[in-house]
Amino acid sequence: MDAEAMSAELSALVGKEQVLAGTSVARVYDCDAYTIDRSSPTVVTLPRSTQEAQTIVRWCAKNQIPFTPRGAGTGLSGGAMPALGGVVISTKRMTSILEVDIANRRLHAEAGVANAAISKAVATNGLHFAPDPSSQAVSTLGGNIAENAGGPHTLKYGVTAPHILGLTMIEPDGNILTIDPGPTNSPGPDWTSLIVGGEGTFGLVTQAWVKLTPIPSVIRTFLAAFKTIRDATECVSAIIATGVVPAALEMMDANILVALKAAFGLEYPEGTAALLLVECDGELSEVETECAEVLACFARTSAMDVRQAADEAERQHLWTARKKGVGAMGRLAPTIVTHDGVIPRSKLPEMLETVYAVAAEHQIGVANLFHAGDGNLHPCFYFDDRDPRQVEAVVQAGETIIRRCIELGGSVTGEHGIGVEKADLMSVMFSPQDLDVQMRIKGIFNPNSTCNPCKIFPNQKGCVEHMRRWRGIAW
Ligand SMILES: Cc1cc2nc3c(=O)[nH]c(=O)nc-3n(C[C@H](O)[C@H](O)[C@H](O)COP(=O)(O)OP(=O)(O)OC[C@H]3O[C@@H](n4cnc5c(N)ncnc54)[C@H](O)[C@@H]3O)c2cc1C
């Protein structure tokens, strides 16, 4: 069915304002924030409710047309790319907060609501939604659920999964599955957790119940500068070894500081090779004890400069390097690919040396800003994607780094998911039996792979040739 016919049929069902097609639409929705793999949708739909979304999914099922759920498109592994074309279902018009239940510290919202909007809605009640991906100003609840997103405060508060209490999902056949938030310790399997992290391959989540967490009464924030990467990574290990679990423990390297200077004129101490942002929160006495331990670790690992935020304005200022770092990298090159792997924290010094060596070998720029406390690495390669040599170098370098993470006892992804980017690396980490079990679970919900095809698993029928094209590589 061509775009005109699809648009006409879908417009008749949900209204023409909810259906987009055409050259510019195909271009805008052909990737997420992983921009080196692209594939255009035939049409894009913007349902306003679970019922409209169900109508669209039912139509896709009846016509055997693939569909791809999409939130804000900030994903970093190609998850929202419509790999085989078809229909993109965007949740961007489903942004309502449906119920705020302060007594039970929970909130019910539509999937398209931005992460930060949830916390904003309950801030006056002294509560917030703890998962805080750095994209939180725009990334959606549905996208956070699909990717089981982490963030700077994951170290203490955990990733998205434990904060999702229930959800509504449209299965690929159009059936609506509702998992209500049960009482704490409900018997039986935790079905919600099965769906969280499914990268949109189980169905389209349209609503969710989230847990609300008290805003800590005391927050202390430090920014420490180190002369060498090794000093900074040793400081991370030292802090963790004390038993203190900071709310955040983030690292940025010198190349990020170059970008921040170019973009925003921000200055950091001369000779800084790495910055550590450390935040402790909780009750006053607990925070004071933790801060004393952290300061002792800074001293033991030769921090050359330590700044402490005196108030909220200064705290926001200290966070600038972390929060604006990726955006600033636009000053270094036209394209950025942010990789994502995880390793045991004790392997950080060795792993970072590998990252710099691999980038140098492939002649591409790399900067690092990442959730050091979780051992969650984000090498950001900066390059020009108009040059096929550089694209190939980035793909090869990324693969080498992820293989090394796995060798060091880590994982193929820390928080950005597999998408299309790492589908062919799944078999490095998992045995054929493991992959078979995972695919069978997906098959319960999505037996014909009509929902978000070609994602997560390698060698799926109809997808292999596309993967070669997306990567631009002659294998
Ligand atoms: C600057 C920047 C910083 C980032 N920082 C972090 C970080 O700190 N931590 C982190 O974990 N990630 C981070 N990310 C990655 C990204 O923001 C997260 O993965 C986020 O959860 C994606 O949300 P989204 O709404 O943009 O989803 P999209 O990119 O639109 O989609 C992501 C995946 O979710 C699926 N999906 C989206 N909505 C639904 C739905 N309603 N139902 C079912 N499936 C759905 C899509 O099909 C796709 O597979 C960052 C990205 C950027 C660009």
The ligand as a Tripos MOL2 file, in Angstrom:
@<TRIPOS>MOLECULE
LIG
   53    58     1     0     0
SMALL
NO_CHARGES

@<TRIPOS>ATOM
      1 C1         21.4150   14.3090   25.3000 C.3       1 LIG1
      2 C2         20.9000   12.9310   25.6560 C.ar      1 LIG1
      3 C3         21.0900   12.4700   26.9390 C.ar      1 LIG1
      4 C4         20.6240   11.1970   27.2960 C.ar      1 LIG1
      5 N1         20.8170   10.7630   28.5770 N.ar      1 LIG1
      6 C5         20.3700    9.5510   28.9350 C.ar      1 LIG1
      7 C6         20.5710    9.0870   30.2720 C.ar      1 LIG1
      8 O1         21.1380    9.7740   31.1300 O.2       1 LIG1
      9 N2         20.1030    7.8630   30.5740 N.ar      1 LIG1
     10 C7         19.4640    7.0690   29.6520 C.ar      1 LIG1
     11 O2         19.0590    5.9530   29.9900 O.2       1 LIG1
     12 N3         19.2820    7.4940   28.3850 N.ar      1 LIG1
     13 C8         19.6990    8.7060   28.0030 C.ar      1 LIG1
     14 N4         19.5100    9.1310   26.7230 N.ar      1 LIG1
     15 C9         18.8300    8.2480   25.7520 C.3       1 LIG1
     16 C10        17.3030    8.4940   25.6410 C.3       1 LIG1
     17 O3         16.9800    9.8180   26.0170 O.3       1 LIG1
     18 C11        16.5070    7.4950   26.4830 C.3       1 LIG1
     19 O4         16.6710    6.1890   25.9660 O.3       1 LIG1
     20 C12        15.0170    7.8120   26.5670 C.3       1 LIG1
     21 O5         14.4070    6.9030   27.4530 O.3       1 LIG1
     22 C13        14.3050    7.7290   25.2170 C.3       1 LIG1
     23 O6         13.0280    8.3380   25.3600 O.3       1 LIG1
     24 P1         12.2600    8.9130   24.0690 P.3       1 LIG1
     25 O7         10.9140    9.3920   24.5060 O.co2     1 LIG1
     26 O8         13.0780    9.8930   23.3570 O.co2     1 LIG1
     27 O9         12.0970    7.5700   23.2240 O.3       1 LIG1
     28 P2         12.3670    7.3140   21.6720 P.3       1 LIG1
     29 O10        13.7620    7.6330   21.3080 O.co2     1 LIG1
     30 O11        11.2960    7.9550   20.8680 O.co2     1 LIG1
     31 O12        12.1750    5.7310   21.6300 O.3       1 LIG1
     32 C14        13.0910    4.9060   22.2880 C.3       1 LIG1
     33 C15        12.5840    3.4560   22.2120 C.3       1 LIG1
     34 O13        11.3840    3.3580   22.9490 O.3       1 LIG1
     35 C16        10.3260    2.8840   22.1440 C.3       1 LIG1
     36 N5          9.1380    3.6210   22.5970 N.ar      1 LIG1
     37 C17         8.9870    4.9590   22.7060 C.ar      1 LIG1
     38 N6          7.7750    5.2360   23.2060 N.ar      1 LIG1
     39 C18         7.1640    4.0440   23.4180 C.ar      1 LIG1
     40 C19         5.8880    3.6690   23.9110 C.ar      1 LIG1
     41 N7          4.9980    4.5730   24.2910 N.pl3     1 LIG1
     42 N8          5.5860    2.3560   23.9850 N.ar      1 LIG1
     43 C20         6.4840    1.4090   23.6060 C.ar      1 LIG1
     44 N9          7.6940    1.7060   23.1240 N.ar      1 LIG1
     45 C21         8.0290    3.0150   23.0380 C.ar      1 LIG1
     46 C22        10.7400    3.1820   20.7140 C.3       1 LIG1
     47 O14        10.1600    2.2850   19.8000 O.3       1 LIG1
     48 C23        12.2520    2.9950   20.7960 C.3       1 LIG1
     49 O15        12.5750    1.6410   20.6790 O.3       1 LIG1
     50 C24        19.9630   10.3890   26.3360 C.ar      1 LIG1
     51 C25        19.7680   10.8720   25.0370 C.ar      1 LIG1
     52 C26        20.2320   12.1250   24.6990 C.ar      1 LIG1
     53 C27        20.0070   12.6110   23.2900 C.3       1 LIG1
@<TRIPOS>BOND
     1     1     2 1
     2     2     3 ar
     3     2    52 ar
     4     3     4 ar
     5     4     5 ar
     6     4    50 ar
     7     5     6 ar
     8     6     7 ar
     9     6    13 1
    10     7     8 2
    11     7     9 ar
    12     9    10 ar
    13    10    11 2
    14    10    12 ar
    15    12    13 ar
    16    13    14 ar
    17    14    15 1
    18    14    50 ar
    19    15    16 1
    20    16    17 1
    21    16    18 1
    22    18    19 1
    23    18    20 1
    24    20    21 1
    25    20    22 1
    26    22    23 1
    27    23    24 1
    28    24    25 2
    29    24    26 1
    30    24    27 1
    31    27    28 1
    32    28    29 2
    33    28    30 1
    34    28    31 1
    35    31    32 1
    36    32    33 1
    37    33    34 1
    38    33    48 1
    39    34    35 1
    40    35    36 1
    41    35    46 1
    42    36    37 ar
    43    36    45 ar
    44    37    38 ar
    45    38    39 ar
    46    39    40 ar
    47    39    45 ar
    48    40    41 1
    49    40    42 ar
    50    42    43 ar
    51    43    44 ar
    52    44    45 ar
    53    46    47 1
    54    46    48 1
    55    48    49 1
    56    50    51 ar
    57    51    52 ar
    58    52    53 1
@<TRIPOS>SUBSTRUCTURE
     1 LIG1         1 GROUP 0 **** ****
